[in-house]
Amino acid sequence: MIAVNLMPRDRLCRARRGDRVRTWTLVLVVYSVLVGGVMLIASRVMSDDDRVLLTRIERLSDESALLEQAVSRLKVELSASSSALSAARAIGEHPDWSVLLAKVGSIRGDSVVLDEVEIAARATPGGSGAAAARPSAYTLRLAGVADEHRAVTQLALRLESLSIFDKVAIIDTRMQETDKGGMVGFKIECDMSDSGRGGGR
């Protein structure tokens, strides 16, 4: 038996073309759905990763701010400690002259009046000069008036008896007229050093 297709040829071609279009349309729809699903899953995964990353960045920023505050506090504390240390060194590296001056005042006697008291650094052979932390030798200069020559001599002897000075010398004595009458003006120099009897203080 011979089957004869009575449908016109152009209509048959259009029908076949329509079948192919429907087939490709279905394939494209399925492909689009698959691609869309994959992209949706990927976007969700990336979104979760971004949120985790942002959370970590915020946490690190907070920790960095806390560290900066701690560093600032430490800088302030270090500055205060450095100032205190510098002051302590300055005090520790210089003699306390108030003790010496109080001692001189206590042995001065009633017949002696001091007009000038000077303490000056004194150069020593082999010394390092300005490079030293503090001078190793000093000179105490006293100037004033006394009732008589004997009072000046006694003051010099009392200064020697302190065992502080390497040498005590009366530099000058002369008569002076004052409101109280004739007085003896004098100048005394006392040398002291780290290597001397008084240890330099």
PAKELUM-829730 format. One line per field, with one value per residue: residue in one letter; chain; x, z negated, y negated of N, C-alpha, C in turn. Coordinates in nm, 3 decimals, decimal comma. Example, Ala and Ser with C-alpha at 12.3 -4.5 7.8 and 13.67 -1.06 7.14 Angstrom:
r: (A	S)
c: (A	A)
n.x: (1,319	1,285)
n.z: (-0,780	-0,708)
n.y: (0,569	0,225)
ca.x: (1,230	1,367)
ca.z: (-0,780	-0,714)
ca.y: (0,450	0,106)
c.x: (1,320	1,290)
c.z: (-0,780	-0,787)
c.y: (0,330	-0,003)
# end
This chain:
r: (M	I	A	V	N	L	M	P	R	D	R	L	C	R	A	R	R	G	D	R	V	R	T	W	T	L	V	L	V	V	Y	S	V	L	V	G	G	V	M	L	I	A	S	R	V	M	S	D	D	D	R	V	L	L	T	R	I	E	R	L	S	D	E	S	A	L	L	E	Q	A	V	S	R	L	K	V	E	L	S	A	S	S	S	A	L	S	A	A	R	A	I	G	E	H	P	D	W	S	V	L	L	A	K	V	G	S	I	R	G	D	S	V	V	L	D	E	V	E	I	A	A	R	A	T	P	G	G	S	G	A	A	A	A	R	P	S	A	Y	T	L	R	L	A	G	V	A	D	E	H	R	A	V	T	Q	L	A	L	R	L	E	S	L	S	I	F	D	K	V	A	I	I	D	T	R	M	Q	E	T	D	K	G	G	M	V	G	F	K	I	E	C	D	M	S	D	S	G	R	G	G	G	R)
c: (A	A	A	A	A	A	A	A	A	A	A	A	A	A	A	A	A	A	A	A	A	A	A	A	A	A	A	A	A	A	A	A	A	A	A	A	A	A	A	A	A	A	A	A	A	A	A	A	A	A	A	A	A	A	A	A	A	A	A	A	A	A	A	A	A	A	A	A	A	A	A	A	A	A	A	A	A	A	A	A	A	A	A	A	A	A	A	A	A	A	A	A	A	A	A	A	A	A	A	A	A	A	A	A	A	A	A	A	A	A	A	A	A	A	A	A	A	A	A	A	A	A	A	A	A	A	A	A	A	A	A	A	A	A	A	A	A	A	A	A	A	A	A	A	A	A	A	A	A	A	A	A	A	A	A	A	A	A	A	A	A	A	A	A	A	A	A	A	A	A	A	A	A	A	A	A	A	A	A	A	A	A	A	A	A	A	A	A	A	A	A	A	A	A	A	A	A	A	A	A	A)
n.x: (0,085	0,055	0,147	0,019	0,097	-0,111	-0,085	0,005	0,331	0,468	0,327	0,384	0,656	0,649	0,531	0,718	0,924	0,808	0,795	1,067	1,130	0,973	1,095	1,362	1,297	1,201	1,434	1,597	1,452	1,474	1,754	1,791	1,660	1,824	2,069	1,989	1,926	2,176	2,317	2,171	2,218	2,495	2,508	2,391	2,573	2,801	2,702	2,675	2,945	3,041	2,909	3,026	3,290	3,266	3,185	3,417	3,595	3,482	3,515	3,795	3,849	3,740	3,907	4,150	4,103	4,082	4,341	4,488	4,399	4,502	4,776	4,806	4,751	4,965	5,176	5,136	5,172	5,437	5,567	5,520	5,657	5,916	5,969	5,960	6,174	6,389	6,389	6,450	6,706	6,839	6,831	6,964	7,219	7,340	7,488	7,337	7,325	7,205	7,232	7,505	7,526	7,359	7,508	7,742	7,631	7,558	7,799	7,904	7,907	7,851	7,993	8,051	7,953	7,812	7,839	7,850	7,806	7,931	7,925	8,118	8,198	8,502	8,782	8,965	9,281	9,303	9,034	8,710	8,573	8,312	8,192	8,143	7,905	7,850	8,041	8,352	8,476	8,462	8,451	8,401	8,321	8,345	8,247	8,260	8,213	8,384	8,407	8,671	9,012	9,067	8,819	8,777	8,985	8,907	8,666	8,766	8,908	8,699	8,560	8,748	8,737	8,506	8,563	8,499	8,614	8,890	9,081	9,112	9,132	9,230	9,178	9,184	9,204	9,092	9,062	8,748	8,518	8,209	7,857	7,857	8,100	8,460	8,536	8,645	8,697	8,670	8,777	8,723	8,824	8,718	8,812	8,677	8,633	8,550	8,746	8,848	8,854	8,590	8,437	8,334	8,095)
n.z: (0,000	0,081	-0,076	-0,053	-0,090	-0,111	-0,187	-0,117	0,012	-0,079	-0,311	-0,459	-0,496	-0,655	-0,880	-0,970	-1,021	-1,228	-1,422	-1,472	-1,572	-1,804	-1,943	-1,976	-2,117	-2,355	-2,439	-2,481	-2,681	-2,889	-2,916	-2,989	-3,232	-3,377	-3,369	-3,497	-3,751	-3,836	-3,844	-4,037	-4,264	-4,279	-4,319	-4,569	-4,725	-4,690	-4,801	-5,070	-5,125	-5,092	-5,301	-5,522	-5,479	-5,502	-5,768	-5,896	-5,820	-5,950	-6,215	-6,231	-6,190	-6,422	-6,614	-6,534	-6,592	-6,871	-6,932	-6,846	-7,028	-7,263	-7,208	-7,198	-7,465	-7,587	-7,480	-7,604	-7,874	-7,857	-7,791	-8,025	-8,208	-8,106	-8,152	-8,432	-8,483	-8,373	-8,542	-8,783	-8,726	-8,689	-8,946	-9,082	-8,973	-9,060	-9,332	-9,658	-9,750	-9,951	-10,192	-10,247	-10,264	-10,481	-10,680	-10,680	-10,763	-11,023	-11,158	-11,144	-11,341	-11,582	-11,546	-11,283	-10,965	-10,666	-10,342	-10,078	-9,907	-9,710	-9,482	-9,263	-8,972	-8,931	-8,729	-8,678	-8,657	-8,383	-8,374	-8,216	-8,139	-7,978	-7,894	-8,105	-8,336	-8,559	-8,717	-8,871	-9,069	-9,292	-9,399	-9,692	-9,771	-10,014	-10,140	-10,352	-10,661	-10,976	-11,335	-11,423	-11,335	-11,444	-11,450	-11,183	-11,133	-11,305	-11,184	-10,943	-11,046	-11,156	-10,924	-10,802	-10,985	-10,922	-10,746	-10,480	-10,278	-10,048	-10,071	-10,263	-10,248	-10,353	-10,163	-10,158	-10,383	-10,526	-10,674	-10,726	-10,713	-10,866	-10,945	-11,201	-11,287	-11,280	-11,097	-11,000	-10,680	-10,474	-10,264	-10,182	-10,046	-9,961	-9,857	-9,702	-9,607	-9,422	-9,474	-9,708	-10,070	-10,149	-9,959	-9,761	-9,822)
n.y: (0,118	-0,211	-0,510	-0,826	-1,161	-1,417	-1,677	-2,012	-2,097	-2,331	-2,389	-2,165	-2,203	-2,434	-2,328	-2,145	-2,325	-2,466	-2,269	-2,235	-2,490	-2,498	-2,292	-2,392	-2,617	-2,509	-2,388	-2,616	-2,743	-2,558	-2,564	-2,831	-2,837	-2,664	-2,805	-3,043	-2,941	-2,849	-3,096	-3,232	-3,074	-3,108	-3,385	-3,406	-3,262	-3,423	-3,656	-3,581	-3,537	-3,797	-3,929	-3,801	-3,881	-4,160	-4,174	-4,080	-4,283	-4,505	-4,420	-4,411	-4,680	-4,792	-4,671	-4,785	-5,056	-5,042	-4,958	-5,181	-5,374	-5,263	-5,278	-5,557	-5,622	-5,492	-5,641	-5,889	-5,814	-5,728	-5,966	-6,115	-5,953	-5,974	-6,245	-6,250	-6,078	-6,223	-6,445	-6,317	-6,221	-6,461	-6,565	-6,363	-6,371	-6,599	-6,774	-6,821	-7,124	-7,268	-7,133	-7,160	-7,442	-7,495	-7,371	-7,528	-7,770	-7,702	-7,683	-7,930	-8,131	-8,399	-8,631	-8,674	-8,783	-8,687	-8,804	-8,724	-8,418	-8,172	-7,906	-7,729	-7,541	-7,360	-7,320	-7,020	-6,846	-6,628	-6,592	-6,537	-6,754	-6,929	-6,700	-6,536	-6,395	-6,549	-6,816	-6,722	-6,858	-7,138	-7,484	-7,659	-7,982	-8,226	-8,539	-8,823	-9,001	-9,034	-9,057	-9,065	-8,970	-8,725	-8,593	-8,537	-8,355	-8,148	-8,073	-7,965	-7,746	-7,598	-7,533	-7,364	-7,156	-7,025	-6,823	-6,810	-6,954	-6,973	-7,167	-7,463	-7,805	-8,129	-8,401	-8,677	-8,951	-9,248	-9,571	-9,728	-9,993	-10,012	-10,044	-9,962	-10,028	-9,975	-9,689	-9,358	-9,277	-8,985	-8,709	-8,377	-8,070	-7,747	-7,435	-7,146	-6,802	-6,502	-6,315	-6,401	-6,459	-6,491	-6,362	-6,515	-6,644)
ca.x: (0,000	0,136	0,091	0,038	0,072	-0,182	-0,060	0,094	0,473	0,508	0,266	0,462	0,785	0,621	0,502	0,846	0,997	0,744	0,839	1,205	1,128	0,924	1,200	1,470	1,242	1,200	1,574	1,643	1,386	1,539	1,890	1,780	1,626	1,944	2,166	1,937	1,941	2,318	2,353	2,106	2,295	2,626	2,492	2,366	2,700	2,885	2,645	2,714	3,089	3,058	2,867	3,131	3,406	3,235	3,187	3,557	3,654	3,432	3,579	3,934	3,850	3,718	4,028	4,252	4,073	4,118	4,488	4,535	4,373	4,598	4,907	4,803	4,764	5,103	5,264	5,120	5,237	5,582	5,614	5,523	5,765	6,044	5,988	5,994	6,309	6,484	6,398	6,521	6,848	6,895	6,851	7,063	7,352	7,391	7,492	7,237	7,403	7,136	7,288	7,634	7,505	7,305	7,620	7,827	7,559	7,553	7,930	7,952	7,934	7,779	8,080	8,079	7,839	7,845	7,775	7,847	7,835	7,934	7,974	8,151	8,270	8,645	8,847	9,068	9,368	9,256	8,888	8,649	8,510	8,168	8,140	8,109	7,766	7,857	8,182	8,405	8,540	8,396	8,510	8,307	8,381	8,271	8,294	8,181	8,287	8,390	8,443	8,817	9,084	9,057	8,693	8,797	9,068	8,826	8,572	8,842	8,937	8,574	8,534	8,838	8,695	8,391	8,616	8,432	8,695	9,029	9,166	9,044	9,234	9,187	9,233	9,204	9,145	9,124	8,976	8,640	8,433	8,068	7,769	7,891	8,238	8,562	8,518	8,745	8,643	8,749	8,736	8,772	8,796	8,723	8,811	8,629	8,629	8,509	8,859	8,894	8,811	8,446	8,368	8,280	7,968)
ca.z: (0,000	0,095	-0,151	0,019	-0,173	-0,028	-0,239	-0,026	-0,026	-0,159	-0,445	-0,528	-0,540	-0,768	-0,997	-1,019	-1,078	-1,356	-1,519	-1,512	-1,656	-1,936	-2,010	-2,021	-2,221	-2,479	-2,483	-2,531	-2,811	-2,989	-2,937	-3,063	-3,371	-3,440	-3,387	-3,601	-3,882	-3,874	-3,878	-4,164	-4,371	-4,289	-4,379	-4,713	-4,788	-4,691	-4,897	-5,203	-5,141	-5,110	-5,437	-5,612	-5,460	-5,561	-5,914	-5,937	-5,803	-6,060	-6,339	-6,227	-6,208	-6,564	-6,686	-6,502	-6,668	-7,010	-6,941	-6,834	-7,157	-7,360	-7,175	-7,239	-7,612	-7,621	-7,448	-7,711	-7,993	-7,833	-7,799	-8,166	-8,273	-8,062	-8,222	-8,570	-8,485	-8,349	-8,665	-8,884	-8,690	-8,714	-9,090	-9,128	-8,921	-9,115	-9,479	-9,730	-9,814	-10,069	-10,311	-10,274	-10,306	-10,617	-10,769	-10,691	-10,845	-11,163	-11,222	-11,114	-11,464	-11,594	-11,515	-11,139	-10,876	-10,528	-10,241	-9,951	-9,907	-9,570	-9,454	-9,121	-8,926	-8,918	-8,638	-8,739	-8,556	-8,333	-8,374	-8,084	-8,110	-7,954	-7,863	-8,227	-8,379	-8,645	-8,752	-8,982	-9,169	-9,311	-9,493	-9,771	-9,805	-10,116	-10,163	-10,453	-10,761	-11,110	-11,438	-11,435	-11,255	-11,508	-11,410	-11,048	-11,146	-11,367	-11,081	-10,853	-11,117	-11,168	-10,790	-10,785	-11,075	-10,864	-10,665	-10,349	-10,181	-10,026	-10,116	-10,306	-10,247	-10,369	-10,047	-10,181	-10,501	-10,529	-10,760	-10,657	-10,795	-10,850	-11,038	-11,337	-11,315	-11,207	-11,085	-10,916	-10,563	-10,442	-10,158	-10,208	-9,940	-10,005	-9,743	-9,730	-9,488	-9,445	-9,526	-9,834	-10,196	-10,165	-9,852	-9,662	-9,860)
ca.y: (0,000	-0,332	-0,624	-0,951	-1,279	-1,514	-1,813	-2,086	-2,092	-2,447	-2,375	-2,062	-2,265	-2,523	-2,245	-2,094	-2,437	-2,497	-2,169	-2,266	-2,612	-2,461	-2,212	-2,482	-2,707	-2,433	-2,374	-2,745	-2,769	-2,471	-2,616	-2,958	-2,804	-2,611	-2,915	-3,132	-2,875	-2,853	-3,233	-3,265	-3,007	-3,174	-3,518	-3,387	-3,224	-3,542	-3,751	-3,533	-3,563	-3,942	-3,964	-3,754	-3,967	-4,291	-4,157	-4,073	-4,416	-4,589	-4,376	-4,455	-4,826	-4,818	-4,635	-4,884	-5,177	-5,016	-4,957	-5,319	-5,439	-5,210	-5,336	-5,697	-5,626	-5,454	-5,754	-5,989	-5,761	-5,726	-6,104	-6,152	-5,878	-6,031	-6,372	-6,219	-6,021	-6,332	-6,523	-6,237	-6,219	-6,594	-6,578	-6,265	-6,398	-6,724	-6,773	-6,899	-7,230	-7,321	-7,068	-7,224	-7,581	-7,492	-7,336	-7,647	-7,866	-7,660	-7,700	-8,065	-8,206	-8,527	-8,745	-8,674	-8,807	-8,651	-8,888	-8,651	-8,274	-8,130	-7,771	-7,723	-7,420	-7,383	-7,225	-6,934	-6,784	-6,499	-6,585	-6,530	-6,882	-6,934	-6,567	-6,465	-6,411	-6,667	-6,842	-6,641	-6,944	-7,267	-7,579	-7,739	-8,113	-8,300	-8,676	-8,890	-9,081	-8,975	-9,156	-9,072	-8,872	-8,593	-8,531	-8,484	-8,235	-8,042	-8,024	-7,879	-7,620	-7,521	-7,478	-7,249	-7,047	-6,955	-6,712	-6,813	-7,026	-6,935	-7,277	-7,585	-7,911	-8,269	-8,469	-8,821	-9,017	-9,392	-9,650	-9,795	-10,077	-9,981	-10,115	-9,918	-10,067	-9,901	-9,544	-9,293	-9,210	-8,865	-8,616	-8,241	-7,974	-7,607	-7,343	-7,011	-6,719	-6,363	-6,239	-6,461	-6,399	-6,492	-6,292	-6,607	-6,702)
c.x: (0,089	0,065	0,122	0,001	0,013	-0,160	0,037	0,237	0,513	0,450	0,342	0,593	0,764	0,596	0,631	0,929	0,940	0,784	0,981	1,210	1,080	1,028	1,311	1,424	1,242	1,341	1,626	1,581	1,453	1,679	1,888	1,749	1,748	2,046	2,118	1,951	2,085	2,360	2,292	2,181	2,429	2,614	2,467	2,494	2,792	2,834	2,681	2,861	3,114	3,019	2,971	3,253	3,384	3,237	3,330	3,625	3,610	3,499	3,725	3,945	3,831	3,844	4,140	4,230	4,111	4,270	4,544	4,513	4,473	4,737	4,915	4,820	4,906	5,201	5,258	5,191	5,389	5,640	5,624	5,636	5,901	6,073	6,029	6,136	6,415	6,501	6,475	6,670	6,913	6,922	6,963	7,204	7,411	7,386	7,378	7,310	7,334	7,191	7,420	7,615	7,448	7,416	7,713	7,760	7,560	7,687	7,983	7,988	7,865	7,862	8,114	7,949	7,883	7,766	7,759	7,881	7,824	7,991	7,996	8,224	8,416	8,704	8,955	9,154	9,313	9,106	8,833	8,571	8,361	8,109	8,098	7,964	7,754	8,003	8,225	8,469	8,469	8,479	8,398	8,378	8,288	8,332	8,202	8,266	8,280	8,433	8,594	8,880	9,069	8,929	8,703	8,878	8,987	8,725	8,644	8,872	8,811	8,535	8,622	8,791	8,574	8,434	8,543	8,527	8,836	9,123	9,078	9,151	9,168	9,255	9,266	9,138	9,188	9,023	8,872	8,560	8,286	7,987	7,801	8,034	8,336	8,538	8,627	8,673	8,731	8,691	8,801	8,731	8,814	8,711	8,760	8,617	8,584	8,622	8,909	8,834	8,659	8,370	8,300	8,149	7,974)
c.z: (0,000	0,023	-0,076	-0,071	-0,085	-0,073	-0,145	-0,082	-0,113	-0,299	-0,525	-0,578	-0,660	-0,895	-1,056	-1,084	-1,215	-1,463	-1,568	-1,604	-1,796	-2,014	-2,063	-2,129	-2,356	-2,534	-2,543	-2,667	-2,921	-3,021	-3,019	-3,209	-3,445	-3,469	-3,497	-3,740	-3,931	-3,918	-4,012	-4,281	-4,391	-4,355	-4,529	-4,787	-4,798	-4,791	-5,039	-5,228	-5,165	-5,250	-5,540	-5,604	-5,522	-5,714	-5,966	-5,928	-5,915	-6,192	-6,344	-6,246	-6,354	-6,645	-6,659	-6,579	-6,815	-7,028	-6,932	-6,964	-7,262	-7,335	-7,218	-7,390	-7,653	-7,590	-7,555	-7,838	-7,978	-7,843	-7,944	-8,239	-8,234	-8,134	-8,367	-8,581	-8,465	-8,475	-8,773	-8,855	-8,720	-8,862	-9,137	-9,084	-8,973	-9,267	-9,537	-9,810	-9,939	-10,198	-10,349	-10,327	-10,448	-10,718	-10,789	-10,780	-10,992	-11,235	-11,206	-11,241	-11,463	-11,551	-11,367	-11,064	-10,733	-10,432	-10,108	-9,974	-9,762	-9,560	-9,304	-9,090	-8,904	-8,827	-8,712	-8,630	-8,513	-8,332	-8,234	-8,051	-8,090	-7,927	-7,988	-8,264	-8,473	-8,678	-8,870	-9,090	-9,172	-9,406	-9,560	-9,811	-9,902	-10,130	-10,264	-10,544	-10,895	-11,209	-11,446	-11,350	-11,313	-11,467	-11,270	-11,053	-11,204	-11,268	-10,984	-10,918	-11,130	-11,032	-10,763	-10,867	-11,021	-10,784	-10,532	-10,242	-10,170	-10,083	-10,154	-10,317	-10,266	-10,258	-10,078	-10,312	-10,497	-10,619	-10,675	-10,757	-10,763	-10,947	-11,182	-11,375	-11,232	-11,212	-10,993	-10,799	-10,525	-10,322	-10,187	-10,090	-9,993	-9,881	-9,787	-9,598	-9,524	-9,506	-9,659	-9,956	-10,207	-10,056	-9,754	-9,700	-10,003)
c.y: (-0,124	-0,445	-0,751	-1,067	-1,387	-1,657	-1,885	-2,092	-2,210	-2,441	-2,273	-2,119	-2,356	-2,444	-2,191	-2,206	-2,474	-2,397	-2,199	-2,388	-2,579	-2,382	-2,301	-2,580	-2,636	-2,416	-2,503	-2,778	-2,688	-2,524	-2,745	-2,933	-2,751	-2,721	-3,010	-3,073	-2,879	-2,993	-3,275	-3,203	-3,075	-3,310	-3,507	-3,352	-3,345	-3,645	-3,711	-3,561	-3,712	-3,984	-3,921	-3,844	-4,104	-4,285	-4,153	-4,210	-4,508	-4,552	-4,423	-4,607	-4,862	-4,786	-4,735	-5,013	-5,160	-5,017	-5,099	-5,396	-5,393	-5,268	-5,482	-5,710	-5,592	-5,567	-5,861	-5,942	-5,761	-5,866	-6,149	-6,081	-5,934	-6,162	-6,347	-6,164	-6,129	-6,417	-6,448	-6,232	-6,353	-6,614	-6,486	-6,297	-6,528	-6,719	-6,857	-7,006	-7,285	-7,260	-7,134	-7,366	-7,587	-7,461	-7,455	-7,752	-7,831	-7,680	-7,843	-8,142	-8,342	-8,647	-8,756	-8,695	-8,777	-8,738	-8,813	-8,504	-8,228	-7,989	-7,761	-7,594	-7,456	-7,276	-7,148	-6,873	-6,648	-6,486	-6,587	-6,655	-6,870	-6,797	-6,492	-6,490	-6,529	-6,691	-6,757	-6,726	-7,079	-7,354	-7,657	-7,868	-8,185	-8,439	-8,743	-8,974	-9,010	-9,084	-9,174	-8,962	-8,732	-8,521	-8,471	-8,355	-8,120	-7,985	-7,930	-7,745	-7,534	-7,460	-7,356	-7,129	-6,970	-6,831	-6,698	-6,862	-6,969	-7,041	-7,395	-7,693	-8,047	-8,348	-8,614	-8,862	-9,163	-9,464	-9,724	-9,878	-10,045	-10,064	-10,080	-9,956	-9,987	-9,751	-9,490	-9,225	-9,092	-8,792	-8,482	-8,154	-7,832	-7,517	-7,207	-6,935	-6,579	-6,280	-6,292	-6,395	-6,390	-6,423	-6,386	-6,668	-6,751)
# end
